[in-house]
Amino acid sequence: MAKTSYEKPDYWAARAQKEGYPARSVYKLSELIEKFPLLPRDLSRCRALDLGAAPGSWSLFLLRRLAGRGFLAAADLAPLSRQYDRGLFDGENFFFLQGDLAAPETRQALAGHGPYNLLISDAAPATTGNRQVDTLRSLALAEEALLYAETVLEPGGGMVVKVFQGGDTAGLLRRIRKLFGSGKSFKPAACRAGSFETYYVGLGKKQGSAGNGR
């Protein structure tokens, strides 16, 4: 069976392997962090939460950036790849939970390590090929991430969440803008040319704001 374009290695995937990351998605986060003031200047004060973390590129990027400072918690249904972490996933400033993001026990465990000043989510559903179905599933995951932001992100904190464009993603962006001082859409260069994914960025969570919930 011929490989699809998504299965063929490209510049970003090859670069990720060369630089020791399990997936090309690391360059999406690096560009987002370069473009937006998501990290505190004093990295020892960084407390980040990575939702939908597997295979681990975003967590690994942040841990390398933190270099033993700050703290990162992460969660996913799937385990993290240990191919490139060189022990970073065993560090005292990292906590990983394998579980359902929507489960009460997952929420409680992650909240116990907060509050956080940065929430990142590259979570994506298992795609079906039906854009409408995939978009709705992606939106549900993004709304889950926003619910976390409402409850465990401290005032002034920032958020990055992936969405598949379509459906009521405009409504999600409006909710982000209500919760944060600013909310923007940004598509990093490392996104595949034919992909309909993009990222919403919320900066400066408002004092006392808890959004609309679900």
C-alpha positions in Angstrom: 0.0 0.0 0.0 1.4 3.4 -1.0 2.3 5.8 1.8 0.2 8.9 2.2 1.8 12.3 2.2 1.3 12.3 6.0 3.5 9.2 6.3 6.4 10.4 4.1 9.3 11.9 6.0 9.7 15.7 5.4 12.1 18.4 6.5 10.5 18.9 9.9 10.2 15.2 10.8 13.8 14.6 9.7 15.0 17.6 11.7 13.1 16.4 14.8 14.8 13.0 14.6 18.2 14.6 14.1 17.7 17.0 17.1 16.3 14.3 19.4 12.6 14.8 19.4 9.9 12.1 18.8 7.7 14.3 16.5 7.8 17.3 14.2 5.3 19.1 16.5 8.2 20.4 18.6 8.8 23.2 16.0 5.3 24.4 16.3 5.8 25.0 20.0 9.2 26.5 19.6 7.8 29.0 17.1 4.8 29.8 19.3 7.1 30.5 22.3 9.4 32.6 20.1 6.4 34.7 18.8 4.4 35.1 22.0 5.5 35.9 25.6 4.3 32.6 27.0 7.2 31.8 29.4 8.1 33.9 32.4 11.5 35.7 32.2 12.6 33.8 35.3 12.3 30.2 34.2 12.5 29.0 37.8 9.0 30.5 38.2 7.6 28.6 35.3 4.9 26.0 36.2 3.5 24.5 33.0 0.9 21.9 32.2 1.1 19.9 28.9 -2.2 18.3 27.9 -2.2 15.6 25.2 1.5 15.3 25.7 2.4 12.0 24.0 4.7 11.2 22.3 6.4 13.9 24.4 8.0 16.4 22.0 6.5 19.5 23.7 7.3 18.2 27.2 10.8 17.4 26.2 11.3 20.8 24.6 10.1 22.6 27.7 12.2 20.5 30.1 15.3 21.2 28.0 14.5 24.9 28.0 13.9 24.8 31.8 17.2 23.0 32.4 16.1 21.7 35.9 14.3 24.9 36.8 10.5 25.4 37.2 8.0 22.5 37.0 6.1 20.7 34.2 3.1 18.4 34.6 1.8 16.4 31.6 -0.9 14.0 30.8 -2.1 11.8 27.9 -4.0 8.6 27.3 -0.8 7.2 25.7 2.6 6.8 27.3 5.5 9.1 26.5 8.3 8.0 24.2 11.6 7.5 26.1 13.7 7.4 23.0 15.2 10.8 23.4 14.6 12.1 26.9 17.9 10.9 28.4 16.4 10.8 31.9 14.6 14.2 31.8 11.2 12.5 32.2 12.6 11.1 35.5 13.5 14.5 36.9 12.0 16.0 40.1 10.6 18.9 38.1 8.4 16.7 35.9 5.2 14.8 36.6 3.4 12.6 34.0 0.0 11.0 34.4 -1.3 8.5 31.8 -5.0 8.9 31.9 -8.2 10.5 30.4 -8.0 14.3 30.5 -11.8 14.4 31.2 -11.7 12.0 34.1 -12.2 13.5 37.6 -9.2 11.7 39.0 -7.0 13.1 36.3 -8.3 16.6 36.9 -7.7 16.2 40.6 -4.2 14.9 40.2 -3.1 17.7 37.8 -4.8 20.4 39.9 -2.8 19.1 42.9 0.4 20.2 41.1 -0.9 23.6 40.2 -1.6 26.4 39.9 0.1 26.9 36.6 1.2 29.9 34.7 1.3 28.2 31.3 -1.0 25.6 29.7 -0.2 24.0 26.4 -2.3 21.5 24.5 -1.4 19.7 21.3 -4.1 17.1 21.9 -5.7 15.7 18.7 -8.3 13.0 18.2 -7.8 9.8 16.3 -8.8 11.1 12.9 -11.4 9.3 10.8 -10.9 11.1 7.5 -14.3 12.8 7.9 -13.5 16.5 8.4 -16.7 17.3 10.2 -16.3 14.4 12.6 -12.6 15.2 13.2 -13.3 18.9 13.7 -16.0 18.2 16.3 -13.7 15.8 18.2 -10.8 18.3 18.1 -13.1 21.0 19.4 -14.2 18.8 22.3 -10.5 18.3 23.3 -9.8 22.1 22.9 -12.8 22.8 25.2 -11.4 20.4 27.7 -8.1 22.3 27.7 -10.0 25.6 28.1 -11.8 24.1 31.1 -8.4 23.3 32.7 -7.3 26.9 31.9 -10.4 28.2 33.7 -9.7 26.2 36.8 -5.9 25.6 37.2 -4.3 28.5 35.4 -3.3 31.5 37.6 -4.1 35.1 36.7 -1.7 36.5 34.2 -1.0 33.0 32.8 -1.0 32.0 29.1 -2.4 29.2 27.0 -1.8 27.5 23.7 -4.3 25.0 22.3 -4.6 23.2 18.9 -7.8 23.2 17.0 -9.0 21.8 13.7 -10.6 24.7 11.9 -14.3 24.5 11.3 -17.4 24.0 13.4 -17.7 26.4 16.3 -14.0 27.1 16.7 -14.8 30.8 16.4 -16.9 30.4 19.5 -14.0 28.8 21.3 -11.8 31.8 20.3 -14.4 34.2 21.7 -14.4 32.3 25.0 -10.6 32.5 25.1 -10.7 36.2 24.5 -13.2 36.5 27.4 -10.9 34.5 29.7 -7.7 36.2 28.7 -6.5 39.7 28.0 -5.9 38.7 24.4 -6.7 35.7 22.2 -5.1 35.1 18.8 -5.0 32.5 16.1 -1.6 31.4 14.7 -0.5 28.7 12.3 3.2 27.8 12.8 5.4 27.1 9.7 5.8 23.5 10.8 2.1 22.7 10.3 1.7 20.5 7.2 0.7 22.4 4.1 -2.6 20.6 3.7 -3.5 20.5 7.4 -6.5 22.4 8.7 -5.1 22.6 12.2 -4.2 25.9 13.8 -3.4 27.2 17.3 -5.2 29.6 19.6 -3.1 31.6 22.0 -4.5 33.2 25.1 -2.3 35.7 27.0 -2.8 37.3 30.4 -5.5 35.4 32.1 -7.9 37.9 33.7 -8.1 38.2 37.5 -11.1 36.3 38.9 -12.2 35.1 35.4 -13.5 31.6 35.0 -14.9 31.8 31.6 -18.3 30.3 30.7 -17.6 26.7 31.5 -19.4 24.1 29.4 
